[in-house]
Amino acid sequence: MKFHEAIDKYINYIKNTKGYSDRTIESYRRDIEQAVAFVDAINIESNIAFLKFNDINKFLDSVAIKFSNKTRNRKMYSLKSFYIYLKKYGIVNNNPCDVLESAKMKKKNPVYLTKKEAKRFLESVNEATYRAGILLERRDKLIFNILIFTGARVSELINLNVGDVYNKDTINIIGKGKKEREIPIHKNVKEALNLYLNEYKDYNSTSPLLVSKSYNRIGARTVQRLTKKYCNYAGINKEVTPHKLRHTFATMFFSKTKDLRTLQELLGHESLATTEIYTHINNKDKAKKVNSLDFME
């Protein structure tokens, strides 16, 4: 089997069997092809077993030098996933990525909006007006109420259909790997949804929930652009993205409940360790409680 044939089979597998997003699929393909191109001696028509551990390691080292350890690790995971697939289906006998290790990275706390900032952000959305009409005004209110009160990823948000939320108490979300999860619908989301659907014409259960003026499904870039727009309106001096609003939901939820297991389910994390980044918000509370101890009475 030729290398490009193996890549095509793998891409088909992660798309149709694993249910990866188009963005993730494109990223994996690019990472694999960059590794192949890095080694001059390799022709993409060569046998797929030609990539060796040293080849891959040198490629990853060059990535770390040119970009960052984070980029290096992401490309390593792409290659590991590719070779795990190849070995599982008997296309190669050995996995040259088995002994690769992640480069160490400094842990960063997630960027999120404070409670006051989140309130100001939503107020800026509520105060905005659209020349194009009330449909888009109410759509934007719905977009950001969903993001802030459900923690949905932007890819999950834009793929919602009317039937996923209409006349329900939970939002049915299809997450990574086509895994479904249900998130309770906050009262603010219900209110925004009802107002929006009053302006939505001729929808049914399979209609896209969030649409443009011409009733086409909106894309991720639209949500990213709107996030930046309303952040500027609100005077928030942070680099806020839709994913930062997911962090905002998670941070506020954990701050209120201290329930990490439920938060894991709401966010759709496979590992509890991924969700544990939100425990950082407890540090100040812990310090206050420790300093409140007084034995000198």
Secondary structure, DSSP 4 states (H G I P E B T S, - for coil): -BHHHHHHHHHHHHHHTS---HHHHHHHHHHHHHHHHHSTT--TTSBGGG--HHHHHHHHHHHHHHS-HHHHHHHHHHHHHHHHHHHHTTS-S--TTTT--PPP----PPP---HHHHHHHHHHHHH---TT-HHHHHHHHHHHHHHHHH---HHHHHT-BGGGTTT-SEEEEE-GGG-EEEEEPPHHHHHHHHHHHTT--S--TTSBSSB-TTSPBP-HHHHHHHHHHHHHHHT--S---HHHHHHHHHHHHHHHH--HHHHHHHHT-S-HHHHGGGGGGHHHHHHHHHHT-----
